[in-house]
């Protein structure tokens, strides 16, 4: 079958290259190996070129600017014209901030499956004072099929669209993260997009400042994003210059090395769908400190310590747990065992199975 992913991101996008782009790539290349044809429609960025990547056809739309918000807006506005011309068996639409649903089922007769990469329009409504939540609510009713990562997103969709046909399929993790050999514990690690509103880096820094005298480990922050200057300023404001190492993007060998030397991975997000990096952290043998948000409802508290959202004092206590060597060692062991329940092969099999089910349903109702 021919499968089209509507994913605004791209693994080679220097402006973003986030978790969903990797998930699309990992699932897509495995579907190609199963004999399917896979294409991805994403937005243009400086230097972007239409290409084949491990059998996946990447095609870019829009104007290649350095402004992520402008690229998103152009992608959302132009996508209906491209969707109307698609010739595929199945379309997977990755919901896109800030509106979530892109209304793709309105522009084509091809079955569209919604994937809730970003399904939190209420947050953007509050942030920008625009009615994105109304678009999300209306758009949710347009879909017949849905592939949520967690039961939380399934229930959210069913409230808006009780007739939705859905199947919960989690993210996966690659074998390479299980091959990382843990080294001596050297620091608490944050890796992620420098987006304070979503990733909660401000909460992490305030919590670390409260607990820093009781923690023997420094904090390493790695990533890229629009809030870099704000994060640097907050580090100075809190007097943490000597205890926080600020790094740029961490990919490949650098990322593996950081995961190998971390005592704990901090993920203080205010909002998450299903964080791909959380599985990578667990597979590499790291426990996680997070807030008890729906995006972590799938994770056992044996491997993900959870504080009440968004309590800085309680999160500081989680960071203090790094002083308990026996607890950290146990979490490292349990993390890898837990992560083995997930694999990209299994995820790709579930995608393929649901696609076949969808096509069968379409034939029945012709």
C-alpha positions in Angstrom: 0.0 0.0 0.0 1.0 3.6 -0.4 1.2 5.6 2.9 1.5 9.3 3.2 2.5 11.0 6.5 1.6 14.6 6.9 4.4 15.6 9.3 5.5 19.2 9.2 8.9 18.3 10.7 11.9 16.4 9.1 14.7 14.6 10.7 17.2 16.8 8.8 15.4 20.0 9.8 18.1 22.2 11.6 15.3 24.4 13.1 13.5 21.5 14.8 14.2 17.8 14.0 12.1 16.9 17.0 10.8 13.5 18.3 7.8 13.1 15.9 10.1 13.5 12.9 12.3 10.7 14.2 9.2 8.6 15.0 7.9 9.1 11.4 11.3 8.1 10.0 11.7 5.0 12.2 8.2 3.7 11.5 8.3 4.7 7.8 11.6 2.9 7.0 10.3 -0.2 8.6 7.1 0.0 6.6 9.3 0.3 3.4 11.1 -2.9 4.4 7.7 -4.6 4.6 7.1 -3.6 0.9 5.0 -0.5 1.3 5.6 2.9 -0.3 6.0 5.7 2.1 6.1 9.5 1.6 6.3 12.4 4.0 4.9 15.9 3.4 6.8 18.4 5.6 7.5 22.1 5.5 10.5 23.7 3.7 13.5 25.0 5.7 16.8 26.6 4.5 18.6 23.9 2.5 15.7 21.5 2.3 15.5 19.3 -0.8 13.0 16.7 -1.8 14.9 13.4 -1.4 14.7 9.7 -0.8 15.8 8.6 2.7 16.0 4.8 3.3 13.2 4.4 0.9 11.0 7.2 2.2 10.1 10.0 -0.1 10.5 13.4 1.6 8.6 16.2 -0.1 8.7 19.8 1.2 6.0 22.5 0.8 6.1 26.2 1.6 8.9 28.8 1.6 12.3 27.9 3.3 12.5 30.5 6.0 14.4 30.4 9.3 11.2 31.3 11.2 9.5 28.1 12.7 6.2 29.9 13.3 6.0 31.2 9.8 6.9 27.8 8.4 4.2 26.2 10.4 1.6 28.8 9.3 2.5 28.3 5.6 2.4 24.5 6.0 -1.1 24.7 7.6 -2.4 27.0 4.9 -1.0 25.2 1.9 -1.5 21.6 3.0 -5.2 21.3 1.9 -4.1 22.0 -1.8 -1.6 19.2 -1.6 -3.8 16.7 0.3 -6.5 17.2 -2.4 -4.0 15.9 -5.0 -2.7 13.0 -3.1 -2.9 9.4 -4.5 -2.4 7.1 -1.5 -4.2 4.3 0.2 -3.8 5.8 3.7 -2.9 9.2 5.1 -1.5 9.7 8.6 -2.0 13.3 9.8 0.3 14.3 12.6 -1.6 17.0 14.5 0.2 20.3 14.4 0.5 23.2 16.8 -1.2 25.5 17.5 -4.5 24.2 15.9 -3.9 20.5 16.4 -6.2 19.1 13.7 -5.5 20.2 10.1 -9.0 19.1 8.8 -7.4 16.8 6.2 -10.5 14.5 5.9 -12.4 17.5 4.4 -10.0 17.7 1.5 -9.8 14.0 0.4 -11.7 10.8 0.1 -8.6 8.8 1.2 -9.0 7.5 4.7 -7.1 9.8 7.1 -5.8 8.6 10.5 -5.2 11.3 13.1 -2.0 11.1 15.2 -2.0 13.4 18.2 1.6 14.8 18.0 0.2 18.1 19.3 -3.3 17.8 20.7 -3.4 20.7 23.2 -4.9 23.7 21.5 -6.2 25.0 24.8 -2.6 25.8 25.8 -2.0 27.8 22.7 -5.4 29.5 23.1 -4.3 30.7 26.5 -0.9 31.7 25.2 -1.9 33.6 22.1 -5.5 34.6 23.1 -6.9 33.1 19.8 -9.6 30.4 19.6 -7.4 27.5 18.5 -9.4 25.3 21.0 -12.6 25.8 18.9 -10.7 24.7 15.7 -9.5 21.6 17.6 -12.9 20.8 18.9 -14.5 21.2 15.4 -11.7 19.4 13.7 -11.8 16.4 16.0 -15.3 15.6 14.7 -14.0 15.3 11.1 -11.9 12.2 11.7 -13.1 8.6 11.5 -9.8 7.0 12.6 -7.3 7.8 15.3 -4.0 6.4 16.6 -3.3 7.9 20.1 -0.1 7.2 22.0 -1.9 6.9 25.3 -5.4 6.3 26.8 -5.5 9.9 27.8 -5.5 11.1 24.2 -7.9 8.4 23.2 -10.4 9.6 25.9 -9.9 13.2 24.9 -10.8 12.4 21.3 -13.7 10.3 22.3 -15.2 13.2 24.2 -15.1 15.3 21.1 -15.9 12.5 18.7 -17.7 9.5 20.3 -17.8 7.5 17.0 -14.0 7.6 16.4 -12.4 4.3 15.6 -9.1 4.3 17.5 -6.2 2.1 18.5 -3.6 3.1 21.1 -0.1 2.7 19.7 2.9 4.0 21.8 6.2 5.3 20.6 9.3 3.0 20.2 13.0 3.1 20.9 16.0 1.9 18.9 18.3 -0.9 19.8 21.3 1.5 19.9 20.2 3.0 23.2 20.3 -0.4 24.9 23.9 -0.7 23.7 25.0 2.4 25.7 27.3 1.4 28.5 26.7 3.3 31.7 29.7 5.0 33.1 30.3 6.7 36.4 27.4 9.0 37.6 28.6 12.6 36.9 25.6 14.9 36.5 21.8 15.4 36.2 20.9 15.7 32.5 18.3 17.7 30.6 18.2 17.3 26.8 15.4 18.9 24.9 14.0 21.9 23.0 14.6 25.2 24.7 10.9 26.0 25.1 10.2 27.1 28.6 6.4 27.0 28.2 6.4 23.4 27.3 9.6 21.8 28.6 9.5 23.5 32.0 13.2 24.4 32.1 12.4 27.3 34.4 10.8 24.9 36.9 13.9 22.6 36.7 16.3 25.5 37.4 14.2 26.8 40.4 14.0 23.3 41.8 17.7 22.7 41.3 18.5 26.0 43.0 16.5 25.0 46.0 18.2 21.6 46.3 21.7 22.4 45.0 23.3 22.4 48.4 22.0 18.8 49.0 22.9 17.5 45.5 26.5 16.6 44.8 25.9 16.5 41.0 26.0 19.5 38.6 23.3 20.0 36.1 23.9 19.7 32.3 21.4 21.3 29.9 21.7 20.5 26.2 19.5 21.5 23.3 18.4 24.2 21.0 15.4 26.5 20.9 13.9 30.0 21.0 14.3 30.5 24.8 18.0 30.1 25.1 18.6 33.7 26.1 15.9 33.5 28.8 17.4 30.3 30.2 20.9 31.7 30.4 19.5 34.8 32.1 17.7 32.6 34.7 20.8 30.7 35.4 22.6 33.9 36.2 19.7 35.2 38.2 19.7 32.1 40.4 23.4 32.2 40.8 23.9 28.8 39.2 26.7 29.7 36.8 29.2 27.3 38.5 26.8 24.4 38.9 25.0 24.4 35.5 26.8 23.5 32.2 24.9 25.0 29.2 25.5 23.1 26.0 24.1 23.2 22.4 22.4 20.4 20.5 23.3 16.9 21.5 23.0 14.3 18.8 24.8 11.0 17.9 27.9 10.2 19.9 27.6 13.3 22.1 24.0 12.3 23.1 25.1 8.8 23.9 28.0 9.9 26.0 25.8 12.3 28.0 23.3 9.5 28.6 26.1 7.2 29.7 27.3 9.6 32.3 24.0 10.9 33.7 22.9 9.9 37.2 19.3 11.0 36.4 17.5 12.6 33.4 15.3 15.6 34.3 12.1 16.0 32.2 10.2 18.8 33.9 7.7 19.3 31.1 4.4 21.1 31.6 3.0 19.3 28.5 4.0 16.2 26.6 2.4 13.9 24.1 4.5 10.8 24.3 8.1 11.8 24.6 10.4 9.8 22.4 13.4 10.9 24.4 11.9 9.5 27.6 12.1 6.0 26.1 15.6 6.7 24.9 16.6 7.8 28.3 15.1 4.6 29.9 16.7 2.3 27.3 20.1 3.8 28.0 19.6 2.9 31.7 18.5 6.2 33.2 15.7 6.9 35.6 13.7 10.1 35.0 12.4 12.9 37.2 9.1 14.3 35.8 5.8 15.9 36.8 2.8 13.7 37.1 1.2 14.8 33.8 -0.9 12.8 31.3 2.1 12.6 29.0 3.8 10.3 31.5 0.8 8.2 32.5 2.2 5.2 30.7 5.4 5.1 32.7 5.9 3.1 35.9 7.0 5.1 39.0 9.7 2.5 39.4 11.5 4.2 36.5 9.9 7.7 36.4 9.7 9.6 39.7 6.8 12.0 39.5 6.1 15.2 41.4 2.8 17.0 41.7 2.4 19.4 38.7 4.1 21.9 38.9 5.5 21.9 42.4 9.0 23.2 42.5 9.6 22.1 46.1 8.4 18.6 45.4 10.5 18.4 42.2 13.5 19.6 44.2 13.0 16.6 46.5 13.1 14.3 43.4 16.5 15.8 42.4 17.7 15.2 46.0 17.1 11.5 45.5 20.3 11.4 43.4 22.2 11.3 46.6 20.9 7.8 47.3 23.2 5.6 45.3 21.3 2.4 45.9 18.1 3.9 44.7 19.7 5.3 41.5 21.4 2.0 40.8 18.0 0.2 41.1 16.3 2.7 38.8 19.1 2.3 36.2 18.5 -1.5 36.2 14.7 -1.2 36.1 14.7 1.5 33.4 16.2 -0.8 30.8 13.9 -3.7 31.7 10.9 -1.4 31.3 12.1 0.1 28.0 12.4 -3.4 26.5 8.6 -3.5 26.3 8.9 -1.0 23.4 10.5 -1.4 20.0 10.2 0.3 16.6 9.6 -3.1 15.0 6.6 -3.7 17.2 5.3 -0.1 16.6 5.6 -0.5 12.8 3.8 -3.9 13.0 0.9 -2.2 14.9 0.8 0.7 12.4 0.6 -1.8 9.5 -2.1 -3.8 11.3 -4.3 -0.8 11.9 -3.8 0.4 8.3 -5.1 -2.9 7.0 -8.0 -2.8 9.4 -8.9 0.7 8.2 -8.8 -0.3 4.5 -11.0 -3.3 5.4 -13.5 -1.0 7.0 -13.5 1.3 4.0 -14.2 -1.7 1.6 -17.0 -2.8 3.9 -18.7 0.6 3.7 -18.3 1.2 0.0 
